[in-house]
Amino acid sequence: MSELWRNACKDLRQSIGDDDFRNWISRTTLSSIDQGVAEIKVPTHFTGEWIIQTYGDAIIECLRGQSQMVLRLDYVVCEELASQSHDKAKSVFSENSDDALPGSHLIKRFTFDQFVVAGPNTVAYAAAKRVSEDEKVNFSPLFLYGGVGLGKTHLMNAVGWMLKESKPNVKVIYLSAEQFMYLFVRALQTKSVIGFKEMFRSVDVLLVDDIQFIAGKNSTQEEFFHTFNALAEQNKRIILTADRSPGKIEGLEARIRSRLQSGLAIELHPADYELRLGILQKKVELHRNSNPSLRFDNGVLEFLARRIVSNARILEGALNRLVAAQSFMPSRITMEYTLHVLADLFRESDRKIGLKDIIKVVAEHYNLKVSDLTGTRRTKHIVQPRQMAIYLAKNLTTRSLPDIGRAFNRDHTTVIHSIRRMDKLLKQNAVLADDQELLSRRLSDLG
């Protein structure tokens, strides 16, 4: 494990840079690789979570470069490493230190040219581009909010990268709200609060992810408020993200909420089918840069885009698993192979989404009875919802056509006709397509 980790770390250092490697990865070791899960030893839970969130994909790629079948990264806290880390700790807020804020570096893959733009995120993308291009903006902060995996962190980092490209000397700090709190507490403990304040007040661009995590943390909110004010008075750029709008973050001080609401708040919505498919196609292009032989059978990407509707992060993770598995196989990625490699993901989804759930949710959506969808009536206002329910059953579960037919009291030929009919209608009818997206998201949230 030690030799494997050393070899992988050589590539990792080049991928993430010396500063990030020294501040985070140098204090870790590889514990084991078992059934596609690589486990690393870290000094603290905070370190482990930050490494997986920020460098997880890069670490997996470097381990694969050592011919290891790695699909996922995990960590375990090691007391010995924690002790060593404490002994070597220094104040990280000393003036003019290049390592003044470890972990503040931008995520390399999150740039504008890697962001897929479509309806649900068009406004957020346009606002982020404006912040990165205009010399002065008439709103501050830019506040991006929405659920997991919708692109908030990507857009935030993209702004930082574009500003650094146009102005190499611009000082950008990117971190999570949890890390801001962690560093502030450490500054209190090491009596280096002045250095902390000077560091944050000297930046040109402040990017803070998941700001909802400072809610209820009174001392951290106090410091953040003063940091925010100091930067706003200097017309510095501030971009924040959260999982909900400022007005809905419980435990957030009224003065901070007021400040956040005074800027431009934009909600990112879940990706629709076209956006999900676009994301997959973009990621496949990137994978082919290093693996030109990568091939997918017709319909595989479309199937994934329809089947995985929860968020783009899970969708990308599923694609990465297929690509990783294919690197050890000579053949193309077929539908059968996709179902095999992602069987656990689909089983988990099936546990949440049952055929009865689909029938119930569709019936409620169209103001019908369950018996209408499973009965014999063939009036138009029932037939189309019934076809929608059958279509969702085919795309959101791995149940066979006969199983689906029995749930609706139909034979499998009727099921096939319903699926084909709905496939055609969804391409022609935007309202129906919106219904399908809404129903898919509601069903994916079950359980």
FENNOR-V697530 format. One record per residue. N is the residue number from 1. RES is the residue in one letter. SS is DSSP state (@ for helix, = for strand, . for the rest). PHI is phi in degrees with one decimal (999 if undefined). NEAR is the number of other C-alpha atoms within 8 Angstrom. Layout:
n = <N | N>
res = <RES | RES>
ss = <SS | SS>
phi = <PHI | PHI>
near = <NEAR | NEAR>
This chain:
n = <1 | 2 | 3 | 4 | 5 | 6 | 7 | 8 | 9 | 10 | 11 | 12 | 13 | 14 | 15 | 16 | 17 | 18 | 19 | 20 | 21 | 22 | 23 | 24 | 25 | 26 | 27 | 28 | 29 | 30 | 31 | 32 | 33 | 34 | 35 | 36 | 37 | 38 | 39 | 40 | 41 | 42 | 43 | 44 | 45 | 46 | 47 | 48 | 49 | 50 | 51 | 52 | 53 | 54 | 55 | 56 | 57 | 58 | 59 | 60 | 61 | 62 | 63 | 64 | 65 | 66 | 67 | 68 | 69 | 70 | 71 | 72 | 73 | 74 | 75 | 76 | 77 | 78 | 79 | 80 | 81 | 82 | 83 | 84 | 85 | 86 | 87 | 88 | 89 | 90 | 91 | 92 | 93 | 94 | 95 | 96 | 97 | 98 | 99 | 100 | 101 | 102 | 103 | 104 | 105 | 106 | 107 | 108 | 109 | 110 | 111 | 112 | 113 | 114 | 115 | 116 | 117 | 118 | 119 | 120 | 121 | 122 | 123 | 124 | 125 | 126 | 127 | 128 | 129 | 130 | 131 | 132 | 133 | 134 | 135 | 136 | 137 | 138 | 139 | 140 | 141 | 142 | 143 | 144 | 145 | 146 | 147 | 148 | 149 | 150 | 151 | 152 | 153 | 154 | 155 | 156 | 157 | 158 | 159 | 160 | 161 | 162 | 163 | 164 | 165 | 166 | 167 | 168 | 169 | 170 | 171 | 172 | 173 | 174 | 175 | 176 | 177 | 178 | 179 | 180 | 181 | 182 | 183 | 184 | 185 | 186 | 187 | 188 | 189 | 190 | 191 | 192 | 193 | 194 | 195 | 196 | 197 | 198 | 199 | 200 | 201 | 202 | 203 | 204 | 205 | 206 | 207 | 208 | 209 | 210 | 211 | 212 | 213 | 214 | 215 | 216 | 217 | 218 | 219 | 220 | 221 | 222 | 223 | 224 | 225 | 226 | 227 | 228 | 229 | 230 | 231 | 232 | 233 | 234 | 235 | 236 | 237 | 238 | 239 | 240 | 241 | 242 | 243 | 244 | 245 | 246 | 247 | 248 | 249 | 250 | 251 | 252 | 253 | 254 | 255 | 256 | 257 | 258 | 259 | 260 | 261 | 262 | 263 | 264 | 265 | 266 | 267 | 268 | 269 | 270 | 271 | 272 | 273 | 274 | 275 | 276 | 277 | 278 | 279 | 280 | 281 | 282 | 283 | 284 | 285 | 286 | 287 | 288 | 289 | 290 | 291 | 292 | 293 | 294 | 295 | 296 | 297 | 298 | 299 | 300 | 301 | 302 | 303 | 304 | 305 | 306 | 307 | 308 | 309 | 310 | 311 | 312 | 313 | 314 | 315 | 316 | 317 | 318 | 319 | 320 | 321 | 322 | 323 | 324 | 325 | 326 | 327 | 328 | 329 | 330 | 331 | 332 | 333 | 334 | 335 | 336 | 337 | 338 | 339 | 340 | 341 | 342 | 343 | 344 | 345 | 346 | 347 | 348 | 349 | 350 | 351 | 352 | 353 | 354 | 355 | 356 | 357 | 358 | 359 | 360 | 361 | 362 | 363 | 364 | 365 | 366 | 367 | 368 | 369 | 370 | 371 | 372 | 373 | 374 | 375 | 376 | 377 | 378 | 379 | 380 | 381 | 382 | 383 | 384 | 385 | 386 | 387 | 388 | 389 | 390 | 391 | 392 | 393 | 394 | 395 | 396 | 397 | 398 | 399 | 400 | 401 | 402 | 403 | 404 | 405 | 406 | 407 | 408 | 409 | 410 | 411 | 412 | 413 | 414 | 415 | 416 | 417 | 418 | 419 | 420 | 421 | 422 | 423 | 424 | 425 | 426 | 427 | 428 | 429 | 430 | 431 | 432 | 433 | 434 | 435 | 436 | 437 | 438 | 439 | 440 | 441 | 442 | 443 | 444 | 445 | 446 | 447>
res = <M | S | E | L | W | R | N | A | C | K | D | L | R | Q | S | I | G | D | D | D | F | R | N | W | I | S | R | T | T | L | S | S | I | D | Q | G | V | A | E | I | K | V | P | T | H | F | T | G | E | W | I | I | Q | T | Y | G | D | A | I | I | E | C | L | R | G | Q | S | Q | M | V | L | R | L | D | Y | V | V | C | E | E | L | A | S | Q | S | H | D | K | A | K | S | V | F | S | E | N | S | D | D | A | L | P | G | S | H | L | I | K | R | F | T | F | D | Q | F | V | V | A | G | P | N | T | V | A | Y | A | A | A | K | R | V | S | E | D | E | K | V | N | F | S | P | L | F | L | Y | G | G | V | G | L | G | K | T | H | L | M | N | A | V | G | W | M | L | K | E | S | K | P | N | V | K | V | I | Y | L | S | A | E | Q | F | M | Y | L | F | V | R | A | L | Q | T | K | S | V | I | G | F | K | E | M | F | R | S | V | D | V | L | L | V | D | D | I | Q | F | I | A | G | K | N | S | T | Q | E | E | F | F | H | T | F | N | A | L | A | E | Q | N | K | R | I | I | L | T | A | D | R | S | P | G | K | I | E | G | L | E | A | R | I | R | S | R | L | Q | S | G | L | A | I | E | L | H | P | A | D | Y | E | L | R | L | G | I | L | Q | K | K | V | E | L | H | R | N | S | N | P | S | L | R | F | D | N | G | V | L | E | F | L | A | R | R | I | V | S | N | A | R | I | L | E | G | A | L | N | R | L | V | A | A | Q | S | F | M | P | S | R | I | T | M | E | Y | T | L | H | V | L | A | D | L | F | R | E | S | D | R | K | I | G | L | K | D | I | I | K | V | V | A | E | H | Y | N | L | K | V | S | D | L | T | G | T | R | R | T | K | H | I | V | Q | P | R | Q | M | A | I | Y | L | A | K | N | L | T | T | R | S | L | P | D | I | G | R | A | F | N | R | D | H | T | T | V | I | H | S | I | R | R | M | D | K | L | L | K | Q | N | A | V | L | A | D | D | Q | E | L | L | S | R | R | L | S | D | L | G>
ss = <. | @ | @ | @ | @ | @ | @ | @ | @ | @ | @ | @ | @ | @ | @ | @ | . | @ | @ | @ | @ | @ | @ | . | @ | @ | @ | . | = | = | = | = | = | = | . | . | = | = | = | = | = | = | . | . | @ | @ | @ | @ | @ | @ | @ | @ | @ | @ | @ | @ | @ | @ | @ | @ | @ | @ | @ | @ | . | . | . | . | . | . | . | = | = | = | = | = | = | . | @ | @ | @ | @ | @ | @ | @ | @ | @ | @ | . | . | . | . | . | . | . | . | . | . | . | . | . | . | . | . | . | . | . | . | . | . | . | @ | @ | @ | . | . | . | . | @ | @ | @ | @ | @ | @ | @ | @ | @ | @ | @ | @ | @ | @ | @ | . | . | . | . | . | . | . | . | = | = | = | = | . | . | . | . | . | . | @ | @ | @ | @ | @ | @ | @ | @ | @ | @ | @ | @ | @ | @ | @ | . | . | . | . | . | = | = | = | = | = | @ | @ | @ | @ | @ | @ | @ | @ | @ | @ | @ | @ | @ | . | . | . | @ | @ | @ | @ | @ | @ | @ | @ | @ | . | . | . | = | = | = | = | = | . | @ | @ | @ | @ | . | . | . | @ | @ | @ | @ | @ | @ | @ | @ | @ | @ | @ | @ | @ | @ | @ | @ | . | . | . | = | = | = | = | = | = | . | . | . | @ | @ | @ | . | . | . | . | . | @ | @ | @ | @ | @ | @ | @ | @ | . | . | = | = | = | = | . | . | . | . | . | @ | @ | @ | @ | @ | @ | @ | @ | @ | @ | @ | @ | @ | @ | @ | @ | @ | @ | . | . | . | . | . | = | . | . | . | @ | @ | @ | @ | @ | @ | @ | @ | . | . | . | . | @ | @ | @ | @ | @ | @ | @ | @ | @ | @ | @ | @ | @ | @ | @ | . | . | . | . | . | . | = | . | @ | @ | @ | @ | @ | @ | @ | . | @ | @ | @ | @ | @ | @ | @ | @ | @ | @ | . | . | @ | @ | @ | @ | @ | @ | @ | @ | @ | @ | @ | . | . | . | . | @ | @ | @ | @ | @ | . | . | . | . | . | @ | @ | @ | @ | @ | @ | @ | @ | @ | @ | @ | @ | @ | @ | @ | @ | @ | . | . | . | . | @ | @ | @ | @ | @ | @ | @ | . | . | . | . | @ | @ | @ | @ | @ | @ | @ | @ | @ | @ | @ | @ | @ | @ | @ | @ | @ | . | @ | @ | @ | @ | @ | @ | @ | @ | @ | @ | @ | @ | @ | @ | @ | . | . | .>
phi = <999 | -63.2 | -67.5 | -61.0 | -66.5 | -61.9 | -66.1 | -65.4 | -68.5 | -62.0 | -70.4 | -64.6 | -60.1 | -68.3 | -73.3 | -106.4 | 97.7 | -63.6 | -63.6 | -62.9 | -62.2 | -64.5 | -74.1 | -122.9 | -78.6 | -61.9 | -97.1 | -121.6 | -138.7 | -88.4 | -87.5 | -167.2 | -131.6 | -141.3 | 52.7 | 83.8 | -109.6 | -95.5 | -109.8 | -114.0 | -91.1 | -133.0 | -76.2 | -144.6 | -62.1 | -58.0 | -61.3 | -61.1 | -64.8 | -66.9 | -63.0 | -64.4 | -66.2 | -93.3 | -120.2 | -56.0 | -63.1 | -64.2 | -64.9 | -60.4 | -62.1 | -68.2 | -68.9 | -64.8 | -64.7 | -98.3 | 64.2 | -104.6 | -84.8 | -116.6 | -110.8 | -149.4 | -115.8 | -137.0 | -141.0 | -137.1 | -79.2 | -114.1 | -61.8 | -63.2 | -66.5 | -62.6 | -65.8 | -62.8 | -63.7 | -66.3 | -64.3 | -90.8 | -62.6 | -129.3 | -67.7 | -94.1 | -113.6 | -64.7 | -62.7 | 65.2 | -87.7 | -67.3 | -100.6 | -57.8 | -137.7 | -59.0 | 88.9 | -85.1 | -76.0 | -70.9 | -80.9 | -61.3 | -80.6 | -94.0 | -122.4 | -63.0 | -72.1 | -100.4 | -97.1 | -89.3 | -100.4 | -157.1 | -38.6 | -63.7 | -123.0 | -62.0 | -65.8 | -62.6 | -62.0 | -62.1 | -65.9 | -64.2 | -62.6 | -64.7 | -61.1 | -85.3 | -104.3 | -74.5 | -63.9 | -132.9 | -118.7 | -95.2 | -141.9 | -159.3 | -88.9 | -89.1 | -115.3 | -104.0 | -138.6 | 157.1 | -72.3 | -71.3 | 73.3 | -101.4 | 110.4 | -62.4 | -64.6 | -60.7 | -63.3 | -59.7 | -67.1 | -61.2 | -61.0 | -59.7 | -65.0 | -66.6 | -65.7 | -67.2 | -69.1 | -80.5 | -135.7 | -55.6 | -89.6 | -65.1 | -100.7 | -115.0 | -122.0 | -122.1 | -162.2 | -88.0 | -61.5 | -63.1 | -70.2 | -57.5 | -64.5 | -59.4 | -69.0 | -66.8 | -62.6 | -65.8 | -63.6 | -64.1 | -67.7 | -96.2 | 55.2 | -123.2 | -63.2 | -61.5 | -62.2 | -60.1 | -61.8 | -64.2 | -61.0 | -71.4 | -80.5 | -97.5 | -81.0 | -95.9 | -136.9 | -113.3 | -119.7 | -123.7 | -92.6 | 55.0 | -63.5 | -61.3 | -75.8 | -88.3 | -58.9 | 83.4 | -97.8 | -60.7 | -67.3 | -67.7 | -62.6 | -60.5 | -67.8 | -63.3 | -59.9 | -70.2 | -63.0 | -57.5 | -60.6 | -61.5 | -73.0 | -62.5 | -65.3 | -94.2 | 59.0 | -79.7 | -82.0 | -131.4 | -126.7 | -128.2 | -128.8 | -157.7 | -88.2 | -153.3 | -69.3 | -53.9 | -68.4 | -106.2 | -87.8 | -69.6 | 85.0 | -89.1 | -57.9 | -59.3 | -69.6 | -72.5 | -58.8 | -62.0 | -61.9 | -67.0 | -73.6 | -78.3 | -93.0 | -110.1 | -102.8 | -129.8 | -91.6 | -95.4 | -99.0 | -57.2 | -67.1 | -84.6 | -58.6 | -61.0 | -68.6 | -61.7 | -66.0 | -62.6 | -62.5 | -61.1 | -62.9 | -65.2 | -66.6 | -64.4 | -57.8 | -65.2 | -62.9 | -70.6 | -61.9 | -103.0 | -139.5 | -59.2 | -83.4 | -63.1 | -138.5 | -117.4 | -66.8 | -56.3 | 96.2 | -68.2 | -64.8 | -63.3 | -62.3 | -62.3 | -64.6 | -83.9 | -82.6 | -107.5 | -113.2 | -65.5 | -163.7 | -67.9 | -66.3 | -67.8 | -61.5 | -65.9 | -62.5 | -63.7 | -63.1 | -61.3 | -64.6 | -63.6 | -64.8 | -63.9 | -66.3 | -66.4 | -64.9 | -102.1 | -128.1 | -81.2 | -86.6 | -69.8 | -86.3 | -94.9 | -63.7 | -61.2 | -67.5 | -60.8 | -63.9 | -71.7 | -66.8 | -101.7 | -57.4 | -65.3 | -64.1 | -71.8 | -63.0 | -61.0 | -65.2 | -64.9 | -65.3 | -85.6 | -113.0 | -104.1 | -62.6 | -65.5 | -62.6 | -62.8 | -61.6 | -64.9 | -65.8 | -65.4 | -61.2 | -62.9 | -62.0 | -98.5 | 57.8 | -119.1 | -93.3 | -58.1 | -65.6 | -66.0 | -76.0 | -101.7 | -90.0 | -100.8 | -63.4 | -124.0 | -69.0 | -59.7 | -69.7 | -107.5 | -60.5 | -66.8 | -59.1 | -63.0 | -64.6 | -62.4 | -63.7 | -65.4 | -61.4 | -65.1 | -61.7 | -69.4 | -91.8 | -107.9 | -134.9 | -105.0 | -67.8 | -72.3 | -61.5 | -61.2 | -61.1 | -63.6 | -58.0 | -62.6 | -65.0 | -105.7 | 60.1 | -129.9 | -85.6 | -69.1 | -70.2 | -66.8 | -61.9 | -60.8 | -60.8 | -63.4 | -65.2 | -65.2 | -63.1 | -68.8 | -55.7 | -69.7 | -64.9 | -63.7 | -79.3 | -104.0 | -118.5 | -66.1 | -63.8 | -64.2 | -64.0 | -64.6 | -59.2 | -62.7 | -65.2 | -62.5 | -65.3 | -63.0 | -68.0 | -61.2 | -70.5 | -67.9 | -85.9 | -65.9 | 82.4>
near = <7 | 7 | 6 | 8 | 11 | 8 | 9 | 13 | 9 | 8 | 9 | 13 | 10 | 8 | 7 | 11 | 9 | 8 | 8 | 12 | 12 | 9 | 11 | 12 | 9 | 7 | 11 | 11 | 9 | 11 | 9 | 8 | 9 | 6 | 5 | 9 | 11 | 14 | 12 | 13 | 13 | 16 | 16 | 9 | 9 | 6 | 10 | 13 | 8 | 9 | 11 | 11 | 7 | 8 | 10 | 10 | 8 | 10 | 10 | 12 | 8 | 12 | 13 | 10 | 8 | 9 | 6 | 7 | 9 | 14 | 11 | 8 | 12 | 9 | 9 | 10 | 11 | 10 | 7 | 7 | 12 | 12 | 9 | 8 | 10 | 7 | 6 | 6 | 6 | 4 | 8 | 9 | 12 | 9 | 7 | 5 | 8 | 5 | 8 | 11 | 8 | 11 | 9 | 8 | 9 | 9 | 7 | 6 | 5 | 12 | 14 | 9 | 5 | 8 | 9 | 9 | 8 | 8 | 6 | 10 | 11 | 9 | 8 | 11 | 10 | 8 | 9 | 12 | 9 | 9 | 11 | 10 | 8 | 7 | 4 | 5 | 8 | 4 | 8 | 12 | 12 | 14 | 13 | 14 | 14 | 13 | 10 | 7 | 9 | 13 | 7 | 12 | 9 | 10 | 14 | 12 | 14 | 11 | 14 | 12 | 10 | 12 | 12 | 12 | 7 | 6 | 7 | 7 | 5 | 9 | 9 | 11 | 11 | 13 | 12 | 10 | 13 | 9 | 8 | 9 | 10 | 8 | 8 | 11 | 8 | 8 | 13 | 9 | 7 | 7 | 6 | 12 | 9 | 6 | 10 | 11 | 9 | 8 | 11 | 8 | 9 | 7 | 12 | 10 | 13 | 12 | 13 | 12 | 12 | 12 | 12 | 11 | 7 | 12 | 13 | 8 | 7 | 7 | 6 | 10 | 14 | 8 | 8 | 8 | 9 | 8 | 11 | 8 | 8 | 9 | 14 | 11 | 7 | 6 | 6 | 11 | 12 | 12 | 14 | 14 | 13 | 13 | 10 | 10 | 11 | 8 | 6 | 6 | 10 | 6 | 6 | 12 | 8 | 6 | 6 | 10 | 11 | 8 | 8 | 11 | 10 | 9 | 11 | 10 | 11 | 10 | 9 | 14 | 9 | 9 | 13 | 9 | 9 | 8 | 12 | 13 | 12 | 9 | 11 | 13 | 9 | 10 | 9 | 8 | 8 | 8 | 11 | 10 | 7 | 6 | 7 | 7 | 5 | 10 | 6 | 9 | 9 | 5 | 7 | 12 | 11 | 8 | 9 | 10 | 13 | 10 | 9 | 10 | 14 | 9 | 12 | 12 | 9 | 10 | 14 | 11 | 8 | 9 | 9 | 9 | 11 | 12 | 10 | 11 | 10 | 12 | 7 | 6 | 6 | 6 | 5 | 9 | 12 | 9 | 9 | 6 | 8 | 12 | 9 | 7 | 10 | 11 | 9 | 7 | 7 | 11 | 9 | 8 | 11 | 11 | 7 | 9 | 14 | 9 | 9 | 7 | 9 | 13 | 11 | 9 | 10 | 12 | 14 | 9 | 8 | 7 | 6 | 10 | 8 | 9 | 6 | 11 | 14 | 10 | 8 | 5 | 7 | 6 | 6 | 6 | 6 | 12 | 11 | 8 | 12 | 10 | 12 | 13 | 11 | 13 | 12 | 12 | 12 | 13 | 10 | 13 | 13 | 9 | 8 | 7 | 10 | 8 | 8 | 15 | 13 | 9 | 10 | 10 | 8 | 9 | 9 | 10 | 6 | 9 | 13 | 9 | 8 | 12 | 13 | 8 | 9 | 11 | 9 | 8 | 9 | 10 | 8 | 6 | 8 | 8 | 6 | 9 | 10 | 8 | 8 | 10 | 10 | 8 | 11 | 11 | 10 | 8 | 11 | 11 | 7 | 7 | 4>
